[in-house]
Amino acid sequence: MEISARNSLKGTVKKVLPGTVNTEITLEIAPGVELVSIITKSSAEKLGLVEGKEAYAVIKSSDVIVAVD
């Protein structure tokens, strides 16, 4: 796989919560480290995302928001 994004994190699908339009995907990147993403339901189905499957979180810096208290 070759992509233009600089940040990709390999993980295992831990949870899939399908909704009417979107699906919430939880990836376990490392033991106790999880990343949650909301993608379209049709994309989740097309990718065959199910618990236990390996997948990548691809992060574009323009879409990451960082905040502090």
Backbone bond lengths (Angstrom), bond angles and torsions (degrees), N, CA, C in turn:
res aa  C-N    CA-C-N  psi(-1)  N-CA   C-N-CA  omega(-1)  CA-C   N-CA-C  phi
1 M - - - 1.440 - - 1.525 107.61 -
2 E 1.307 117.36 127.74 1.452 122.34 174.13 1.514 108.23 -123.36
3 I 1.335 115.23 129.16 1.466 120.69 -178.95 1.516 109.07 -136.97
4 S 1.328 116.48 160.85 1.458 120.29 -179.71 1.527 112.22 -84.02
5 A 1.313 117.71 -19.23 1.467 120.66 179.73 1.522 109.33 -67.36
6 R 1.318 116.80 141.84 1.461 120.85 -177.66 1.519 112.48 -82.98
7 N 1.311 118.02 -22.81 1.457 120.69 -173.00 1.524 111.30 -116.14
8 S 1.317 116.56 114.79 1.460 121.02 172.87 1.520 107.90 -134.97
9 L 1.317 114.83 132.55 1.457 121.35 -177.30 1.520 108.88 -118.74
10 K 1.324 116.80 121.19 1.461 121.28 179.54 1.524 108.70 -82.54
11 G 1.314 115.41 137.20 1.452 119.88 179.11 1.515 111.60 -153.70
12 T 1.304 114.95 -174.23 1.460 122.59 178.00 1.520 108.39 -118.86
13 V 1.324 115.58 134.78 1.470 119.71 178.58 1.527 108.01 -65.20
14 K 1.315 115.74 121.00 1.456 121.35 -179.23 1.524 111.45 -99.41
15 K 1.360 115.98 -35.31 1.455 119.15 -177.35 1.521 109.44 -149.35
16 V 1.332 116.35 142.25 1.457 123.40 175.96 1.523 107.25 -128.16
17 L 1.332 116.49 116.69 1.469 121.27 179.17 1.525 109.19 -116.82
18 P 1.345 117.32 93.26 1.464 119.66 -178.56 1.523 111.62 -74.95
19 G 1.324 114.98 141.55 1.460 121.87 173.97 1.514 109.03 -117.77
20 T 1.302 116.62 -167.88 1.457 120.97 -179.44 1.522 111.60 -67.30
21 V 1.340 116.63 -43.10 1.462 121.83 -177.22 1.528 111.71 -115.43
22 N 1.321 116.76 -41.13 1.464 122.08 -176.38 1.524 111.25 -113.97
23 T 1.335 114.32 162.34 1.461 121.19 176.28 1.518 108.37 -128.28
24 E 1.340 116.44 134.88 1.456 121.52 176.81 1.527 108.40 -93.64
25 I 1.329 115.41 124.04 1.452 121.79 -178.41 1.525 108.76 -113.58
26 T 1.328 116.96 128.48 1.462 121.45 174.52 1.522 108.14 -109.84
27 L 1.339 115.40 122.14 1.462 121.52 176.52 1.521 108.72 -106.62
28 E 1.325 115.94 136.08 1.453 120.01 172.19 1.525 106.73 -95.73
29 I 1.336 115.44 113.26 1.459 121.95 -175.68 1.531 110.84 -84.07
30 A 1.316 115.93 -35.36 1.466 124.14 177.65 1.521 105.52 -153.79
31 P 1.316 119.14 164.79 1.464 119.58 179.47 1.535 111.40 -53.10
32 G 1.318 116.16 118.67 1.453 121.82 179.59 1.522 115.27 81.66
33 V 1.335 117.90 0.44 1.464 122.11 179.53 1.525 108.64 -113.30
34 E 1.332 115.95 114.38 1.462 121.03 -176.90 1.518 111.09 -120.85
35 L 1.314 114.87 150.46 1.454 122.93 176.51 1.520 106.42 -129.07
36 V 1.336 116.96 133.79 1.460 121.05 -178.07 1.518 109.06 -115.12
37 S 1.322 116.07 135.91 1.454 121.96 178.64 1.523 109.64 -134.38
38 I 1.321 115.17 146.18 1.468 121.07 174.20 1.527 106.74 -109.11
39 I 1.321 116.77 120.81 1.460 121.80 177.57 1.529 108.04 -127.54
40 T 1.314 116.67 168.40 1.458 118.42 179.19 1.526 109.72 -65.71
41 K 1.302 114.99 150.83 1.470 120.80 179.05 1.527 110.37 -60.66
42 S 1.341 115.82 -40.51 1.464 118.89 -178.69 1.532 111.14 -66.47
43 S 1.339 118.45 -34.67 1.467 120.62 177.54 1.525 110.73 -67.41
44 A 1.329 116.88 -41.62 1.469 120.34 178.38 1.522 110.60 -60.95
45 E 1.325 116.32 -41.05 1.460 120.43 179.25 1.529 110.68 -67.93
46 K 1.340 116.87 -43.93 1.468 121.41 -179.31 1.527 111.02 -61.24
47 L 1.345 116.93 -38.38 1.463 121.44 179.66 1.526 112.64 -79.66
48 G 1.332 116.61 -9.77 1.465 120.25 179.86 1.516 112.52 66.17
49 L 1.331 116.81 36.75 1.463 120.54 -176.89 1.520 111.06 -73.83
50 V 1.320 114.58 115.29 1.460 122.83 177.51 1.522 107.73 -137.06
51 E 1.305 116.96 159.15 1.461 121.04 179.32 1.524 110.50 -56.20
52 G 1.327 115.27 134.25 1.457 121.33 179.23 1.517 114.92 95.36
53 K 1.333 117.51 -15.72 1.458 120.39 -179.43 1.527 110.18 -78.31
54 E 1.330 117.12 142.42 1.450 120.73 174.98 1.520 109.16 -78.63
55 A 1.344 115.49 142.17 1.460 121.54 179.91 1.523 108.33 -153.39
56 Y 1.303 116.43 167.72 1.457 122.52 178.99 1.526 110.11 -116.38
57 A 1.330 115.86 140.21 1.453 121.89 167.99 1.520 105.40 -96.26
58 V 1.323 117.27 119.59 1.465 122.01 -179.69 1.520 107.24 -107.60
59 I 1.327 115.89 122.26 1.458 120.66 -172.96 1.520 109.92 -117.31
60 K 1.326 116.32 122.54 1.462 122.17 172.31 1.518 107.11 -95.28
61 S 1.306 116.85 132.31 1.465 120.38 -175.48 1.521 112.78 -58.79
62 S 1.310 117.97 -27.35 1.468 119.57 179.91 1.525 111.96 -70.85
63 D 1.327 117.77 -11.89 1.464 121.17 -178.27 1.524 113.78 -110.87
64 V 1.324 117.90 8.76 1.459 121.05 -179.68 1.522 108.96 -106.08
65 I 1.328 116.70 128.06 1.463 122.22 178.49 1.520 108.15 -111.60
66 V 1.310 116.64 131.99 1.457 122.34 179.33 1.531 108.06 -117.53
67 A 1.331 116.51 136.47 1.471 120.93 -179.92 1.509 110.37 -140.20
68 V 1.324 115.93 157.72 1.467 121.76 175.02 1.522 108.33 -136.55
69 D 1.330 115.58 159.39 1.469 120.68 175.66 1.509 110.16 -85.05
